[in-house]
Amino acid sequence: MPVPVFLILAGLPLAEIAVFIQAGALLGVWTVIGLVILSVFGGIWLMRAQGPETLRRAQATVERGEPPVAEMLDGAILFIAAVLMVTPGLLTSSIGLLLLIAPLRRRVARIAARRLAMRAEVHIRTAHMRRGPGGGPIIEAEEWEVEEERSPDGRGRGGDRGGGGRLPPHSGPD
């Protein structure tokens, strides 16, 4: 287990206990318990309200022909915020509440996207490829010229749409 993960897993509960003790002494035990319960219900509400809304925004983005990266990151961070709010503790709930602030959430999303992009790996499968003399892959391809058929009125086949070119007799994978 990496050291930062271990420190978070070990340190967070200790920090939560310390904050509970301090907040209980300052605000009273029942007030702190009420805040924790309120945070749990707020997190549940957030999951139920924002989840479908984020999905709708992502679908609208896809329908426009754009990748829904921002919407997916926004949804992921909202989900993390909701989980932090549902987790009993004042520190985790406070972090969850901070993630509800849109400008802060967008900044966290940009940082996360940048880190993900730096750690991303691309794997290319080279099945059915042969190696050439220089060690690189040989990619076989065919070339053919497409001639457009003309209709009697002089336009391309299919009216104004152009198209209608002839393909070779076999033009797909085996």
Residue pairs with C-beta under 8 A, 6 or more apart in sequence:
12 89
12 91
12 92
15 91
16 88
16 89
16 90
16 91
16 92
19 89
19 90
19 91
20 32
20 89
20 90
23 32
23 35
23 90
24 32
27 35
32 90
35 90
35 93
36 88
36 89
36 90
36 93
39 85
39 86
39 93
39 96
39 97
40 85
40 86
40 88
42 85
43 81
43 82
43 83
43 84
43 85
43 86
43 93
43 96
44 82
44 86
46 78
46 81
46 82
46 85
46 100
47 79
47 82
47 86
50 75
50 78
50 82
51 75
51 78
51 79
54 71
54 74
54 75
54 78
55 75
57 68
57 71
57 74
58 68
58 71
58 72
58 75
59 68
61 67
61 68
61 70
61 71
62 68
69 113
70 109
73 109
73 112
73 113
74 105
74 106
74 109
77 99
77 105
77 108
77 109
77 112
78 99
78 100
78 105
80 96
80 99
81 95
81 96
81 97
81 99
81 100
81 105
82 96
83 96
84 92
84 93
84 95
84 96
84 99
85 92
85 93
85 96
85 97
87 93
87 96
98 104
99 105
99 108
126 137
129 137
129 138
129 139
130 137
130 138
131 137
131 138
132 138
142 168
144 167
144 168
146 165
146 166
146 167
147 165
147 166
148 156
148 157
148 162
148 164
148 165
149 156
149 157
149 164
149 165
149 166
150 156
150 157
151 157
151 159
156 162
156 163
156 164
157 163
157 164
158 164
